Amino acid sequence: MNLDIRGVRYHLEVEGDLALEGAVVLLHGFSGSSADWAPLLPRIRSMGRAAVAIDLAGHGKSQTPDDPLRYTMPETVRDLETIAAKLGVDQADWLGYSMGGRVALHYALAHPERVRSLILESASSGIEDPDARGRRRHADDALAVRIEERGVEWFADYWGTLPLFETQWELPHATLSALRARRLGNSTSGLAHSLRGMGQGAHEYVGGRLPELRSDVLFLAGERDPKYVEVARRSASSVPGAKCVVVPGAGHTVHLEAPEAFAEAIATHWNVALAVPRAEATTP
């Protein structure tokens, strides 16, 4: 479905009855889309939740606004609050990966009353050191220019070869091809604007505000992504009652590389049984 949010068309994938079931809002990472969550949605449904996967501005099937300010973290949080209101979702579980995790974190800090639980996969609170944040902003600006000059196909090839994603190279060819196709579905201006507006160097560091979180919080990372394992453990220690799960054998994109373990971690966090989706059930 599509919603007009303050003059920008957002695309959402909704599964389940939002009025009758608890809702889960899923936010993808940079250059991703709601389609990234498709394999997880049957698992979410088996846990008794309705799912709302959102294409963030400039990604997937959502519109690419001309105004760069619409890609900033405060404006994105404002858009998400408007989406929740239009859907009639008073409270939800929020799940975000990487950039989407940072967005979910900022949303939870801005609207704690709207967040029943928070799951942050391979996500940070931003960059604390102002000089390092400035260097990251400069690097993201430079990458945005290269995307505009060279196009999405160049970006998809470049992004897929970053060391951060090297564990993905072990995935089946069909999985990698589908991932690349989803990246190619984005626009040059959408990716460039998103980098400038919501890259780690573009928004404030909120690590010092982690103790303010009121919802049940799970920080999740892949064992083969040591940087974000450390981020997850450090973040969890700052939030009273928070949990940290490190998934063996996975890298940065845990939900793609270890989907069963990822779903199991979510079910455990929510204290629900992880049923086998009907399409996957087998008979003796």
C-alpha positions as CSV (number, residue, x, y, z in Angstrom):
1,M,0.0,0.0,0.0
2,N,1.0,3.6,-0.4
3,L,0.4,6.6,1.9
4,D,0.9,10.3,1.3
5,I,2.9,11.5,4.2
6,R,3.3,15.3,4.3
7,G,3.6,15.4,0.5
8,V,5.8,12.4,0.1
9,R,4.5,9.0,-1.1
10,Y,5.6,6.2,1.2
11,H,5.3,2.5,0.2
12,L,4.5,0.0,2.9
13,E,4.0,-3.8,2.9
14,V,1.4,-4.7,5.5
15,E,0.6,-8.3,6.5
16,G,-2.0,-9.1,9.1
17,D,-4.8,-7.2,10.8
18,L,-3.3,-4.1,12.5
19,A,-6.5,-3.6,14.5
20,L,-6.6,-7.1,16.0
21,E,-2.9,-8.1,16.4
22,G,0.2,-6.5,17.8
23,A,2.1,-4.7,15.1
24,V,5.8,-4.9,14.2
25,V,7.3,-2.1,12.2
26,L,10.4,-3.1,10.2
27,L,12.9,-0.7,8.9
28,H,15.5,-1.7,6.3
29,G,19.2,-0.6,6.0
30,F,20.8,1.8,3.5
31,S,20.1,0.9,-0.1
32,G,17.5,-1.7,1.0
33,S,13.7,-1.8,1.0
34,S,10.7,-3.4,2.6
35,A,11.4,-6.4,0.3
36,D,14.5,-7.3,2.4
37,W,12.1,-8.5,5.1
38,A,9.9,-10.7,2.9
39,P,11.5,-14.0,4.1
40,L,11.0,-13.0,7.7
41,L,7.4,-12.0,7.5
42,P,5.9,-15.6,7.7
43,R,7.9,-16.0,10.9
44,I,6.6,-12.7,12.3
45,R,3.1,-13.8,11.4
46,S,3.7,-17.1,13.2
47,M,4.4,-15.2,16.4
48,G,1.0,-13.6,16.3
49,R,2.1,-10.2,15.1
50,A,1.0,-8.1,12.1
51,A,3.9,-6.7,10.1
52,V,4.4,-3.2,8.6
53,A,7.6,-3.0,6.5
54,I,8.3,0.5,5.3
55,D,10.4,1.8,2.3
56,L,12.2,4.8,3.7
57,A,12.3,8.0,1.6
58,G,14.4,7.6,-1.5
59,H,14.4,3.8,-1.2
60,G,12.4,1.0,-2.9
61,K,9.0,2.1,-4.1
62,S,8.8,5.2,-1.9
63,Q,9.1,8.6,-3.5
64,T,12.3,10.4,-3.8
65,P,11.7,13.9,-2.5
66,D,13.5,16.8,-4.1
67,D,14.0,18.6,-0.7
68,P,17.2,17.2,1.0
69,L,15.9,18.1,4.4
70,R,13.2,15.4,4.1
71,Y,16.0,12.8,4.5
72,T,17.3,14.0,7.8
73,M,16.7,12.0,11.0
74,P,14.2,14.4,12.6
75,E,12.1,14.6,9.5
76,T,12.2,10.8,9.0
77,V,11.1,10.3,12.6
78,R,8.3,12.8,12.0
79,D,7.2,10.9,8.9
80,L,7.2,7.6,10.8
81,E,5.0,9.1,13.5
82,T,2.6,10.3,10.9
83,I,2.5,6.8,9.3
84,A,1.8,5.2,12.6
85,A,-1.0,7.6,13.3
86,K,-2.5,7.0,9.8
87,L,-2.4,3.3,10.3
88,G,-4.0,3.6,13.8
89,V,-1.0,1.9,15.4
90,D,-0.8,3.4,18.9
91,Q,2.0,1.1,20.0
92,A,4.2,-1.4,18.2
93,D,7.4,-3.5,18.3
94,W,10.1,-1.7,16.3
95,L,12.8,-3.6,14.5
96,G,15.5,-1.9,12.5
97,Y,18.6,-3.1,10.7
98,S,21.8,-0.9,10.4
99,M,20.5,2.5,9.2
100,G,17.0,1.4,9.9
101,G,18.1,0.5,13.4
102,R,19.4,4.0,14.0
103,V,16.1,5.4,12.8
104,A,14.2,3.0,15.1
105,L,16.4,4.1,18.0
106,H,15.8,7.8,17.3
107,Y,12.0,7.1,17.0
108,A,12.0,5.3,20.4
109,L,13.8,8.2,22.0
110,A,11.3,10.7,20.5
111,H,8.2,8.6,21.1
112,P,8.8,6.1,23.9
113,E,5.1,5.8,24.5
114,R,4.7,4.3,21.0
115,V,7.3,1.6,21.4
116,R,6.4,-1.7,23.1
117,S,9.7,-3.3,22.3
118,L,12.8,-2.4,20.3
119,I,15.1,-4.7,18.4
120,L,18.3,-3.1,16.9
121,E,20.2,-5.3,14.5
122,S,23.8,-4.2,13.7
123,A,23.0,-0.6,14.6
124,S,24.8,2.1,16.5
125,S,23.9,5.2,18.3
126,G,26.0,7.3,15.9
127,I,29.5,8.6,16.2
128,E,30.4,10.2,19.5
129,D,33.7,12.1,18.6
130,P,32.8,15.3,16.7
131,D,36.0,15.1,14.6
132,A,35.3,11.5,13.6
133,R,31.7,12.4,12.9
134,G,32.9,15.2,10.6
135,R,35.2,12.9,8.7
136,R,32.4,10.4,8.2
137,R,30.1,13.1,7.0
138,H,32.8,14.2,4.5
139,A,33.2,10.6,3.3
140,D,29.5,10.1,2.9
141,D,29.2,13.4,0.9
142,A,32.0,12.2,-1.4
143,L,30.2,8.8,-1.9
144,A,26.9,10.6,-2.6
145,V,28.7,12.6,-5.4
146,R,30.1,9.4,-6.9
147,I,26.7,7.7,-6.9
148,E,25.3,10.7,-8.7
149,E,28.1,10.7,-11.2
150,R,28.4,6.9,-11.8
151,G,24.9,5.6,-11.2
152,V,23.1,2.9,-9.2
153,E,24.8,0.0,-11.1
154,W,28.2,1.2,-10.1
155,F,27.0,1.7,-6.5
156,A,25.5,-1.8,-6.3
157,D,28.8,-3.3,-7.4
158,Y,30.8,-1.1,-5.1
159,W,28.6,-1.6,-2.0
160,G,28.5,-5.3,-2.4
161,T,32.3,-5.6,-2.2
162,L,32.8,-3.6,1.0
163,P,34.6,-5.6,3.7
164,L,31.6,-5.0,6.0
165,F,29.6,-7.4,3.8
166,E,32.3,-10.0,3.0
167,T,30.4,-12.7,4.8
168,Q,27.6,-12.3,2.3
169,W,29.9,-13.5,-0.4
170,E,29.3,-17.0,1.0
171,L,25.6,-16.9,0.4
172,P,24.0,-18.7,-2.6
173,H,24.3,-17.0,-6.0
174,A,20.5,-16.6,-6.2
175,T,20.4,-14.8,-2.8
176,L,23.2,-12.4,-3.9
177,S,21.5,-11.8,-7.2
178,A,18.2,-10.9,-5.5
179,L,20.0,-8.6,-3.1
180,R,21.8,-6.8,-5.9
181,A,18.5,-6.5,-7.8
182,R,16.9,-4.8,-4.8
183,R,19.8,-2.3,-4.6
184,L,19.4,-1.6,-8.3
185,G,15.8,-0.7,-7.6
186,N,16.8,2.5,-5.9
187,S,17.5,5.9,-7.5
188,T,20.8,7.7,-7.6
189,S,19.2,10.9,-6.1
190,G,17.4,8.9,-3.4
191,L,20.6,7.1,-2.2
192,A,22.7,10.3,-2.4
193,H,20.1,12.4,-0.5
194,S,19.8,9.6,2.1
195,L,23.5,9.4,2.7
196,R,23.7,13.2,3.1
197,G,20.7,13.3,5.4
198,M,20.9,10.2,7.5
199,G,24.5,8.9,7.3
200,Q,26.2,8.3,10.6
201,G,28.0,11.6,10.2
202,A,24.8,13.6,9.6
203,H,22.9,13.1,12.8
204,E,23.6,13.6,16.4
205,Y,25.1,11.0,18.6
206,V,22.5,9.6,21.1
207,G,24.6,7.1,23.0
208,G,24.3,9.2,26.1
209,R,20.5,8.9,25.9
210,L,20.3,5.1,25.8
211,P,19.4,4.9,29.5
212,E,16.2,6.8,28.7
213,L,14.8,3.9,26.7
214,R,11.7,2.6,28.4
215,S,10.8,-0.4,26.1
216,D,12.2,-3.9,26.2
217,V,15.4,-3.6,24.1
218,L,17.3,-6.3,22.2
219,F,20.7,-5.5,20.6
220,L,21.6,-8.1,18.0
221,A,24.8,-8.6,16.0
222,G,26.6,-11.3,14.0
223,E,29.6,-13.0,15.5
224,R,31.7,-12.3,12.4
225,D,31.0,-8.6,12.6
226,P,33.3,-7.8,15.6
227,K,32.8,-4.0,15.5
228,Y,29.0,-4.3,15.8
229,V,29.3,-7.0,18.4
230,E,31.2,-4.6,20.6
231,V,28.7,-1.8,19.8
232,A,25.8,-4.2,20.7
233,R,27.4,-5.2,24.0
234,R,28.3,-1.7,25.0
235,S,24.9,-0.4,24.1
236,A,23.1,-3.2,26.0
237,S,25.1,-2.4,29.1
238,S,23.8,1.2,29.0
239,V,20.1,0.3,29.0
240,P,18.6,-1.2,32.1
241,G,17.2,-4.6,31.5
242,A,18.3,-4.7,27.8
243,K,19.6,-7.9,26.2
244,C,22.3,-8.6,23.7
245,V,22.4,-11.6,21.4
246,V,25.4,-12.5,19.2
247,V,24.4,-14.9,16.4
248,P,27.2,-17.5,15.6
249,G,28.4,-17.6,12.0
250,A,26.7,-14.5,10.9
251,G,28.1,-11.1,9.7
252,H,26.6,-7.7,9.5
253,T,23.3,-8.7,7.9
254,V,22.1,-11.3,10.4
255,H,18.5,-11.6,9.1
256,L,19.9,-12.5,5.6
257,E,22.8,-14.7,6.7
258,A,21.2,-16.6,9.6
259,P,17.4,-16.2,9.2
260,E,16.4,-19.0,11.5
261,A,18.7,-17.9,14.3
262,F,17.5,-14.3,13.8
263,A,13.8,-15.3,14.1
264,E,14.6,-17.4,17.1
265,A,16.2,-14.5,18.8
266,I,13.1,-12.3,18.2
267,A,10.8,-15.0,19.5
268,T,12.8,-15.5,22.6
269,H,12.9,-11.7,23.2
270,W,9.1,-11.5,22.8
271,N,8.7,-14.7,24.9
272,V,6.6,-16.4,22.2
273,A,6.7,-19.8,20.5
274,L,8.3,-19.9,17.1
275,A,5.8,-21.9,15.0
276,V,6.7,-23.3,11.6
277,P,4.9,-21.2,9.0
278,R,2.2,-23.2,7.2
279,A,3.9,-23.0,3.9
280,E,7.0,-24.7,5.4
281,A,5.2,-27.3,7.5
282,T,6.0,-30.9,6.7
283,T,4.0,-34.1,7.4
284,P,5.5,-37.4,8.4
